């Protein structure tokens, strides 16, 4: 193999591989040069990534390099053209305007190149990349890989109506979902699929490359999903987790509501939480035209601050939530204002937070289960 290509193209390809080289010390990246195209691939037990990019081909061939070393090297190469040439059991990388940089990487000869698998998919859809990225942004923070509940480790992507898809995440203490309107073909996501946090990270990476749409395809058995844009394809083994009926968590009755400034409320919450213990308990006390936030450590520190509320004229109402979960929502949403909804007759019902301003045809909602706080 002997090829030449710009450093920025090689960087794009190696960046795409990162999700498939989680076991970095053991993983490898495959390089296959043919017909003026360099095919780059990495795979593990759950994820396979393939990328194709144009190159100047002198001699075709296949080789495998240590993933971590090769990725780190590509990041540090000088801008400009990069030459890759196989010499015996090494890959020689040459870069710089005058070829002043050279490094030899040992090749892994036991590996075998496999072309991207041909999978018969039951349903496919072209989804707006910006909307997919926004959905993931609004949900992934409440998905915890080490959750004691298996459903807490995945997000549930499904189709609540004919022309919308929704991503839901919950760890049992909080729930977030984001729904986007988009045209969907018949049969797509009819049963929904569970996506690991790792899968969502890879979808975000793909969405961030500037393509208008990404194509998602799902096999009939629901075990595999394929995400693709021109020159870039991801194969994912889907989670077999059975997602619970999350709709039961959402309040069914009409709730009282107030509107707060996200940035101001975020700053107040951070200040008050400095006095909290490991539980991160934050008490919200609503009264006529004001909201007081309070946190304390047993027998020690206590923080308190009052925020004016011009649109609350209900009774005195106290509810305690995990303050860390609250700041996660503040950090996730882009809306300048948030609506806080609650049942002022019960401090055991969830508090619901809804962004007031979102991208067109996007709607998200965040639900926090209250915590009991000792007096």
Secondary structure, 3 states (H helix, E strand, C coil): CEEEEEHHHHHHHHHHHHHHCCCCCCCEEEEEEECCEEEEEEECCCEEEEEEEECEEEECEEEEEEHHHHHHHHHHCCCCEEEEEEECCEEEEEECCCCCEEEEEEECCCCCCCCCCCCCEEEEEEEEHHHHHHHHHHHHHHCCCCCCCHHHHEEEEEEEECCEEEEEEECCCEEEEEEEECCCCCCCCCCCEEEEHHHHHHHHHHHCCCCCEEEEEEECCCCEEEEEECCEEEEEECECCCCCCHHHHCCCCCCEEEEEEHHHHHHHHHHHHCCCCCCCEEEEEEECCEEEEEEECCCCCEEEEEEECCCCCCCCEEEEEEHHHHHHHHHHCCCCEEEEEECCCCCCCCEEEEECCCCCCEEEEEEECCCCCCC
